Amino acid sequence: MSSLPPSDQSVAGGIFNTFSKLFNNIGLGVSTAVYNAVRSQVDDDASIKPYLSVFWLAAGVSGLSIFLIPFLKLGTQGGTRSRQAAERSAVEVEPNGPGAAEDGLKSKETACGNGAPVEGEIGAVEKR
């Protein structure tokens, strides 16, 4: 959802939550129906067969989902807008503008953008 524009992320989150809750309830209903159907066929009340049938149902549905993985399409998270912003933040910026430093050397911003000079680089402002 982070690859969507910020204005659409809340709508995508709402749709995801709706489908998640809907299919959780459908799965609970199906597993309850399987449990009750097997329990009505078993004579012994202490039998484990209803629980085993629900377990194998869940295992089968999980196994089926493994075969659906090749059809899953994942894009780059963050989209092109975030990638361009990351590239821009990696480029050094001159915060003081041309000719601002007294000796002609300009301070350089660090990658985090706090404006502190980068030590050990050519053109870094000396600490006084």
N, C-alpha and C positions, 0 to 999 in steps of 0.2 A: 504494500500500500504506500510505502514511502516513495515509490517511483511516480506516483500521481502528483499533480499540482496540489499545493496546500489547500486550495478551495474545495477540492474533491475528496480529500482524505477522510473527512468526517462521514461523508456519504458512503464511501467504500468500507469504512469501519462498521457502520451501521448494518450494511448489507451482509458483511462477514458474520457479525454477531447474530443476526437474524437466522441465517442459514445454519450456523453452528448449533444454535439452540433448537431449531426445528428438527434437524437430523439426529441430534441427541435424543430428543423425545420420541422420534420414530424408532430409533434403535432400542430404546427402553421398552416401547410397546411390543416390538417384535420379539424381543428376548423374554418378556413376560408371557406372551402367547405361547412360545415354544415351551417354557417351563410348565405352564398350566396344562398343555396338551400331553406332555410326557408324564406329568404327575398323575393325571387322571387315568392313565393306562397302567401305572404301577400299583400293585396291591400293598406293598410294604411302605408305611409312612416314613421309615428311616432310610429309604433308598437314596442313593447318591445320583441316580440316573437323570433326574431333572436338571441337577446342577451341571453334570457332565454334558448334557445336550446343549445347554446355554453356553458352556465353555467352548464346545466345538463350533457352535454358531459364530461366536466372536472370533475364534481362530480362523475360521473360513473367510469371514468378511475381511479380517486383517490380511490374510494371505492373498485375497483378491486385489486388495489395494496395492500390493507390491507389483502386480502385473500392470497396474495403471501408471506407474512411475514414468515409463518412457514417453507417455503422452503429456506429461507435465512440462509446461514451458515457463522457465524462469528468466526474467530479463535482468538487466543491470539495475541494482537497487540505487535509487537516487536519481536516475534518469540523466539526461545530458546536461541539464542545468547544474546539478551538483558536481558533475565531472568538470565542467568549465570553471566553476568556482574554486575547486581544488587546484586546478592548473594555475589560476590567477594568484592564489595564495602562495604557491611555490615560487612565483616570480618575485625577485627583490624589488622593493618599492623605495623610492627616495622621498621620505616624508617632508624634508625641509625645502624641497624645490631647488632649482638650479641657482648656484651662487650664494646659497644661504650660509654655508660654512665659511669661517674666516679665512682658512688657508686653501680653499678651493676643494677640499675633500668633503664628501657628503657622508652622513651617517646612513646606515642601511637598516631596514626593519628586519626583525627575525621572522621566521615562518609563522609564529603565533601572532604576529602583528602588534606587539606591545611597544614598538618603537625603540627598544634598547639596542645599542650598537652591538654588532657581532664582533666578538674579539678574535684576533688572529687573521682577519681578512684584510685585504688591501683596501684602503680607503675608510677603515673604521675610525671613528673619532676616539682620540686618546682620552683616558679617564684623568681628571685633574684633582 
